[in-house]
Amino acid sequence: MNAKPFRSPGSLVLVLAGAVLWGTAGPASQFLYDGTSTTPMAVAMLRMTLAAPLLLLIAADGLRRDFRALRARTPLVLIGGASIALYQVFYFQAVAVSGVTLATLTALCPVPVLVAVLARGILGERATPIPWLGIALASAGTLLLVGAPETDAPAADLALGAALGLLASLSFAGIALSGRALGDHHPPLAVTATLFTVGGVILLPVLLIQPRAVGAAFGGWPLIAFLVVVPTVLAYALFYSGVGRTPAAVTGVVIVAEPLTASTLGWALLDETLAPVQLAGAALLCAAMVRAAWQENERKTAPGTQIGGRG
């Protein structure tokens, strides 16, 4: 996509607001774990199933126009829906195991690097250069983040949290790639609503597998309501209201606000701290995210690369 001039001064603010709100999902889930006996699987299911109807309502106009076309691309929609369901499960589990900061950084920052690698290896986009610098930055950042903790958490928990975060990142790459293909032809918010609906249906068996955990989550119903409305429905609505009027290269940098927001809230509200070496690792991960996103934009990436959202 060619860089676009700003059509209104508020477009960048909308994109930034969406990214910041996405960053509140991890802290909200951590408060749920601390205050109730719920599980990450139950939280993931509730976020998907409760947000999907609201997203469908907001995206109703686009869905009415594109429903048949989306149905004709059912395999791609199923892949995207399964990917977004897996992302929720892995991410919320990572938060429960290792905390908001490490989970968010490892889940989100490698995504543009993984998208570039998978687009080349799976989709055969040979024009996509291998992001060697991004791979090096992301790898070094993850090792520093996990290997020099300033926390009482066992090293095994940190390693497991990083592994779950990277699985979440890989799942999100699946969302981005399927969304890239769908977003070439359909409104992004309509695609997001569709993927959330499919993902919610995939996670519905959690009601039967963990009924007590699902019920326990409603003991923290204000947090459930916040998780559904603020970092999901409102964040997507704001982001997609501004992204079409914001240059893609700028958007690729602004979305770093999401992991930075989550990390800041983890420090301010949950007493999560990073050692100096870990801060260097976090900086490398953010640099990898920006570098890979910028490289994608330089080759005129289709707008669908951002479909599916974050958080």
C-alpha positions as CSV (number, residue, x, y, z in Angstrom):
1,M,0.0,0.0,0.0
2,N,1.4,3.4,-0.9
3,A,1.9,5.8,2.0
4,K,-1.2,8.0,2.4
5,P,-1.3,11.6,3.6
6,F,-3.2,12.3,6.7
7,R,-6.8,13.2,5.9
8,S,-7.4,14.5,9.4
9,P,-5.2,15.3,12.3
10,G,-7.3,12.8,14.5
11,S,-6.5,9.7,12.4
12,L,-3.2,9.1,14.1
13,V,-4.8,9.6,17.5
14,L,-7.4,7.0,16.7
15,V,-4.7,4.4,15.7
16,L,-2.7,5.2,18.8
17,A,-5.7,5.0,21.0
18,G,-6.6,1.6,19.6
19,A,-3.1,0.3,20.2
20,V,-2.9,1.6,23.7
21,L,-6.3,0.0,24.6
22,W,-5.1,-3.3,23.2
23,G,-2.3,-3.1,25.7
24,T,-4.7,-3.2,28.6
25,A,-5.9,-6.8,27.9
26,G,-3.0,-8.5,29.6
27,P,-3.2,-6.6,32.9
28,A,-7.0,-7.0,33.0
29,S,-6.6,-10.8,32.7
30,Q,-3.9,-10.9,35.4
31,F,-6.3,-9.1,37.8
32,L,-8.9,-11.7,36.9
33,Y,-6.5,-14.5,37.8
34,D,-5.6,-12.8,41.1
35,G,-9.1,-12.1,42.1
36,T,-11.0,-15.3,41.0
37,S,-10.3,-19.0,40.4
38,T,-10.8,-18.7,36.7
39,T,-8.4,-20.0,34.1
40,P,-6.8,-18.5,31.0
41,M,-8.8,-20.8,28.8
42,A,-12.1,-19.6,30.3
43,V,-11.0,-15.9,29.9
44,A,-10.0,-16.5,26.3
45,M,-13.4,-18.1,25.6
46,L,-15.4,-15.3,27.3
47,R,-13.5,-12.6,25.5
48,M,-14.1,-14.1,22.1
49,T,-17.8,-15.2,22.6
50,L,-18.9,-12.0,24.3
51,A,-17.1,-9.6,22.0
52,A,-18.1,-11.3,18.7
53,P,-21.8,-10.2,18.8
54,L,-20.8,-6.6,19.4
55,L,-18.2,-6.6,16.7
56,L,-20.8,-8.2,14.3
57,L,-23.2,-5.3,15.2
58,I,-20.6,-2.6,14.5
59,A,-19.5,-4.3,11.2
60,A,-23.0,-5.1,10.1
61,D,-23.0,-2.9,7.0
62,G,-19.8,-4.4,5.6
63,L,-20.9,-7.9,6.5
64,R,-24.2,-7.5,4.6
65,R,-22.3,-6.6,1.5
66,D,-19.6,-9.2,1.9
67,F,-21.2,-12.2,3.6
68,R,-21.5,-14.4,0.5
69,A,-18.0,-13.6,-0.6
70,L,-16.6,-14.4,2.8
71,R,-18.6,-17.6,2.9
72,A,-17.0,-18.6,-0.4
73,R,-13.6,-18.3,1.3
74,T,-14.5,-20.5,4.2
75,P,-11.2,-22.4,4.5
76,L,-9.3,-19.1,4.8
77,V,-11.8,-17.8,7.4
78,L,-11.5,-21.0,9.4
79,I,-7.7,-20.8,9.5
80,G,-8.0,-17.2,10.6
81,G,-10.6,-18.0,13.2
82,A,-8.6,-20.9,14.6
83,S,-5.5,-18.7,14.7
84,I,-7.2,-16.0,16.7
85,A,-8.6,-18.6,19.1
86,L,-5.1,-20.1,19.6
87,Y,-3.7,-16.6,20.1
88,Q,-6.1,-15.8,22.9
89,V,-5.4,-19.1,24.7
90,F,-1.6,-19.0,24.4
91,Y,-1.4,-15.3,25.3
92,F,-3.6,-15.5,28.4
93,Q,-1.8,-18.6,29.5
94,A,1.5,-16.8,29.1
95,V,0.3,-13.9,31.2
96,A,-0.8,-16.4,34.0
97,V,2.6,-18.2,34.0
98,S,5.1,-15.4,33.6
99,G,3.4,-12.1,34.0
100,V,2.1,-9.4,31.7
101,T,5.4,-7.8,30.6
102,L,7.3,-10.9,29.4
103,A,4.1,-12.5,27.9
104,T,3.2,-9.3,25.9
105,L,6.6,-8.6,24.6
106,T,7.2,-12.1,23.4
107,A,3.7,-12.5,22.0
108,L,3.6,-9.3,20.0
109,C,7.0,-8.0,19.0
110,P,8.1,-11.0,16.9
111,V,4.9,-10.9,14.8
112,P,6.1,-8.7,11.9
113,V,9.3,-10.8,11.7
114,L,7.3,-14.1,11.6
115,V,4.8,-12.7,9.0
116,A,7.7,-11.8,6.7
117,V,9.3,-15.2,7.1
118,L,6.1,-17.2,6.7
119,A,4.9,-15.1,3.7
120,R,8.1,-16.1,2.0
121,G,8.2,-19.7,3.1
122,I,4.5,-20.7,3.0
123,L,3.0,-18.3,0.6
124,G,5.9,-18.2,-1.8
125,E,6.3,-14.5,-1.7
126,R,9.9,-14.5,-3.0
127,A,9.8,-10.8,-3.3
128,T,9.7,-10.6,0.5
129,P,13.2,-10.3,1.8
130,I,14.3,-12.5,4.7
131,P,14.3,-10.1,7.7
132,W,17.7,-11.2,9.0
133,L,18.1,-8.1,11.1
134,G,14.7,-8.5,12.6
135,I,15.3,-12.2,13.4
136,A,18.6,-11.3,15.1
137,L,17.0,-8.5,17.2
138,A,14.0,-10.6,18.2
139,S,16.2,-13.6,19.1
140,A,18.6,-11.5,21.2
141,G,15.8,-9.6,22.8
142,T,14.0,-12.8,23.9
143,L,17.1,-14.3,25.3
144,L,18.0,-11.2,27.3
145,L,14.4,-10.9,28.5
146,V,14.2,-14.5,29.8
147,G,17.8,-14.9,30.9
148,A,18.3,-12.0,33.3
149,P,15.2,-11.7,35.4
150,E,14.7,-9.3,38.3
151,T,12.0,-11.4,39.8
152,D,11.4,-14.3,42.3
153,A,9.6,-16.3,39.6
154,P,11.3,-19.7,38.8
155,A,13.4,-19.7,35.7
156,A,11.2,-22.6,34.4
157,D,8.1,-20.4,34.6
158,L,9.9,-17.6,32.7
159,A,11.0,-20.0,30.0
160,L,7.5,-21.5,29.7
161,G,5.9,-18.0,29.6
162,A,8.3,-17.0,26.8
163,A,7.5,-20.2,24.9
164,L,3.8,-19.6,25.2
165,G,4.3,-16.0,24.2
166,L,6.2,-17.1,21.1
167,L,3.4,-19.6,20.3
168,A,0.9,-16.8,20.6
169,S,3.1,-14.8,18.2
170,L,3.1,-17.6,15.7
171,S,-0.7,-17.8,16.0
172,F,-1.0,-14.1,15.4
173,A,1.1,-14.5,12.3
174,G,-1.5,-16.9,11.1
175,I,-4.2,-14.2,11.7
176,A,-2.1,-11.6,9.9
177,L,-1.5,-13.8,6.8
178,S,-5.1,-15.0,6.5
179,G,-6.3,-11.4,7.1
180,R,-3.9,-10.2,4.4
181,A,-5.7,-12.4,1.9
182,L,-9.2,-11.5,3.1
183,G,-8.4,-7.9,3.6
184,D,-7.6,-7.5,-0.1
185,H,-11.3,-7.8,-0.8
186,H,-13.3,-7.1,2.4
187,P,-13.6,-4.3,5.0
188,P,-11.1,-5.0,7.8
189,L,-13.6,-4.6,10.6
190,A,-16.0,-7.1,8.9
191,V,-13.1,-9.6,8.7
192,T,-12.2,-9.1,12.3
193,A,-15.8,-9.6,13.4
194,T,-16.0,-12.8,11.3
195,L,-12.8,-14.2,12.7
196,F,-13.8,-13.5,16.3
197,T,-17.1,-15.2,15.7
198,V,-15.4,-18.3,14.3
199,G,-12.8,-18.3,17.1
200,G,-15.5,-18.0,19.7
201,V,-17.4,-21.0,18.3
202,I,-14.1,-23.0,18.3
203,L,-13.6,-22.1,22.0
204,L,-17.2,-22.8,23.1
205,P,-16.4,-26.4,24.3
206,V,-14.6,-24.7,27.2
207,L,-18.0,-24.3,28.7
208,L,-18.2,-28.1,29.0
209,I,-14.6,-28.7,29.9
210,Q,-14.1,-26.0,32.5
211,P,-17.6,-24.9,33.6
212,R,-16.5,-23.9,37.1
213,A,-13.7,-21.7,35.7
214,V,-16.2,-20.0,33.4
215,G,-18.6,-19.4,36.2
216,A,-15.8,-18.2,38.5
217,A,-14.8,-15.5,35.9
218,F,-18.1,-13.8,36.4
219,G,-17.0,-13.2,40.1
220,G,-14.9,-10.5,38.4
221,W,-17.6,-9.4,36.0
222,P,-16.4,-5.7,35.9
223,L,-13.1,-7.0,34.6
224,I,-14.8,-9.3,32.1
225,A,-16.9,-6.4,30.9
226,F,-13.8,-4.2,30.6
227,L,-11.9,-6.9,28.7
228,V,-14.7,-7.3,26.2
229,V,-15.5,-3.7,25.7
230,V,-12.3,-1.7,26.0
231,P,-9.3,-3.7,24.6
232,T,-11.5,-5.5,22.2
233,V,-14.6,-3.8,20.7
234,L,-13.6,-0.2,21.4
235,A,-10.0,-0.8,20.5
236,Y,-10.8,-2.3,17.1
237,A,-13.4,0.3,16.3
238,L,-10.9,3.2,17.0
239,F,-8.0,1.5,15.3
240,Y,-9.9,0.8,12.1
241,S,-11.5,4.3,12.1
242,G,-8.0,5.8,11.8
243,V,-5.9,3.3,10.0
244,G,-7.3,3.9,6.6
245,R,-6.3,7.6,6.9
246,T,-2.8,7.0,8.4
247,P,0.3,6.2,6.4
248,A,1.1,2.5,6.7
249,A,4.7,3.2,7.7
250,V,3.5,5.4,10.6
251,T,1.0,2.7,11.7
252,G,3.8,0.2,11.8
253,V,5.6,2.3,14.4
254,V,2.6,3.4,16.4
255,I,1.4,-0.1,17.1
256,V,4.5,-0.5,19.4
257,A,2.3,1.4,21.8
258,E,0.5,-1.9,22.6
259,P,3.4,-3.8,24.2
260,L,4.7,-0.6,25.8
261,T,1.3,0.0,27.4
262,A,1.1,-3.5,28.7
263,S,4.6,-3.3,30.1
264,T,4.0,0.0,31.7
265,L,0.8,-1.2,33.3
266,G,2.5,-4.3,34.5
267,W,5.1,-2.2,36.3
268,A,2.7,0.4,37.7
269,L,-0.2,-1.9,38.7
270,L,1.3,-5.3,39.2
271,D,4.8,-4.5,40.5
272,E,6.5,-6.2,37.6
273,T,10.0,-5.0,37.1
274,L,12.7,-5.6,34.5
275,A,16.4,-5.7,35.2
276,P,18.6,-3.4,33.1
277,V,19.6,-6.3,30.8
278,Q,15.9,-7.2,30.4
279,L,15.1,-3.6,29.5
280,A,17.7,-3.9,26.8
281,G,16.0,-7.1,25.6
282,A,12.6,-5.4,25.5
283,A,14.1,-2.5,23.5
284,L,15.6,-5.1,21.0
285,L,12.2,-6.8,20.7
286,C,10.5,-3.4,20.0
287,A,13.2,-2.5,17.5
288,A,12.6,-5.9,15.7
289,M,8.9,-5.1,15.6
290,V,9.4,-1.6,14.1
291,R,12.1,-2.8,11.7
292,A,10.1,-5.7,10.3
293,A,6.9,-3.6,10.0
294,W,8.8,-0.8,8.2
295,Q,10.4,-3.3,5.8
296,E,6.9,-4.7,5.0
297,N,5.6,-1.2,4.3
298,E,8.6,-0.4,2.1
299,R,7.5,-3.1,-0.2
300,K,3.9,-1.8,-0.3
301,T,2.3,-4.5,1.8
302,A,-1.4,-4.9,1.2
303,P,-3.6,-3.3,4.0
304,G,-4.8,-6.8,5.0
305,T,-1.5,-7.4,6.9
306,Q,-3.1,-5.6,9.8
307,I,-6.4,-7.5,9.7
308,G,-7.3,-9.4,12.8
309,G,-6.0,-6.8,15.2
310,R,-3.8,-7.3,18.3
311,G,-4.3,-8.0,21.9
